[in-house]
């Protein structure tokens, strides 16, 4: 059974940094793609960063050079390091996983990130 649990959100000033964590179970890298998505109020959920099943990383243009996705396999944890945060990064951030060939996603409960002075 796949389970995803995010943590690390909070309130930060513009220009600041946060690191989000996603603890997971029931996932084998190489079979599941994983990523981070976000949803701001009144907007659709959007991709932020992702690991493909081949281990390649991809980023949304809006976060390239500021955010870094990484993982610690022994700890079954994926991270999103967010630097140079902007008010427009304010959103609920979700951890996502999808098994190769599947038509549905697994989601965590989300963690709120607010960037404000």
C-alpha positions as CSV (number, residue, x, y, z in Angstrom):
1,X,0.0,0.0,0.0
2,X,1.4,3.4,-1.1
3,X,1.5,6.1,1.6
4,X,2.8,9.6,1.2
5,X,3.2,12.0,4.1
6,X,4.5,15.6,3.6
7,X,6.0,17.9,6.2
8,X,8.1,21.1,6.4
9,X,5.7,23.8,5.2
10,X,5.3,27.1,6.9
11,X,5.5,30.8,6.7
12,X,8.6,32.4,5.2
13,X,9.6,35.8,4.1
14,X,10.3,36.5,0.4
15,X,13.9,35.5,-0.4
16,X,13.9,32.8,2.3
17,X,14.2,29.0,2.1
18,X,12.2,26.0,3.1
19,X,12.8,22.2,2.7
20,X,9.8,20.0,2.3
21,X,9.9,16.3,3.0
22,X,7.8,13.4,1.8
23,X,8.1,10.2,3.7
24,X,6.8,7.3,1.6
25,X,6.1,3.6,1.8
26,X,5.1,0.9,-0.7
27,X,7.2,2.6,-3.4
28,X,10.1,1.2,-5.4
29,X,12.2,3.7,-7.4
30,X,12.5,2.5,-11.0
31,X,8.8,1.4,-10.9
32,X,7.2,4.6,-9.6
33,X,7.7,8.2,-10.8
34,X,7.5,10.7,-8.0
35,X,7.1,14.4,-7.8
36,X,6.0,17.6,-6.1
37,X,2.9,19.5,-7.2
38,X,1.3,22.7,-5.8
39,X,-2.1,24.3,-5.8
40,X,-2.6,27.9,-5.1
41,X,-6.1,29.3,-4.2
42,X,-8.3,29.5,-7.2
43,X,-5.8,27.8,-9.5
44,X,-5.3,24.3,-10.8
45,X,-2.7,21.9,-9.3
46,X,0.5,22.2,-11.2
47,X,3.8,20.3,-11.5
48,X,6.7,21.7,-9.6
49,X,9.4,19.0,-9.9
50,X,9.6,15.3,-10.6
51,X,11.7,12.2,-10.7
52,X,11.0,10.0,-13.7
53,X,11.2,6.2,-13.3
54,X,14.6,6.5,-14.9
55,X,15.7,8.8,-12.2
56,X,15.8,12.0,-14.4
57,X,14.6,15.2,-12.8
58,X,12.4,17.8,-14.4
59,X,11.3,21.2,-13.1
60,X,8.6,23.7,-13.9
61,X,10.1,26.8,-15.6
62,X,8.9,29.0,-12.8
63,X,11.1,27.2,-10.2
64,X,14.2,26.2,-12.2
65,X,17.4,27.4,-10.5
66,X,15.6,27.9,-7.2
67,X,14.1,24.6,-6.3
68,X,15.9,21.2,-6.1
69,X,14.2,17.8,-5.8
70,X,16.2,15.0,-4.2
71,X,15.6,11.7,-2.3
72,X,17.2,9.6,0.3
73,X,16.5,6.0,-0.6
74,X,17.5,4.4,2.7
75,X,15.2,6.8,4.6
76,X,12.3,6.4,2.1
77,X,12.1,10.2,1.9
78,X,11.9,12.7,-1.0
79,X,12.7,16.3,-0.5
80,X,12.1,19.7,-2.2
81,X,14.6,22.3,-1.3
82,X,13.1,25.7,-2.1
83,X,15.4,28.8,-2.2
84,X,14.7,32.4,-3.1
85,X,11.1,32.0,-2.4
86,X,8.6,34.4,-3.9
87,X,5.0,35.3,-2.9
88,X,3.8,33.5,-6.0
89,X,5.2,30.3,-4.6
90,X,2.5,30.4,-1.9
91,X,0.4,27.2,-2.3
92,X,-0.4,23.8,-0.8
93,X,2.4,21.5,-1.9
94,X,1.6,17.8,-2.5
95,X,3.8,14.8,-2.9
96,X,2.7,12.5,-5.8
97,X,3.6,9.1,-7.0
98,X,2.5,7.0,-10.0
99,X,3.4,3.4,-10.9
100,X,4.7,3.0,-14.4
101,X,1.8,2.2,-16.7
102,X,-0.8,3.2,-14.2
103,X,-3.6,5.7,-14.9
104,X,-4.0,7.1,-11.4
105,X,-1.8,9.0,-8.9
106,X,-1.2,8.6,-5.2
107,X,-1.2,11.9,-3.2
108,X,-0.2,13.0,0.2
109,X,-2.3,15.3,2.3
110,X,-0.4,18.4,1.4
111,X,1.6,21.0,3.3
112,X,1.0,24.7,3.2
113,X,3.7,27.1,2.1
114,X,3.1,30.8,2.6
115,X,5.6,33.4,1.3
116,X,4.8,36.8,2.8
117,X,6.5,39.7,4.5
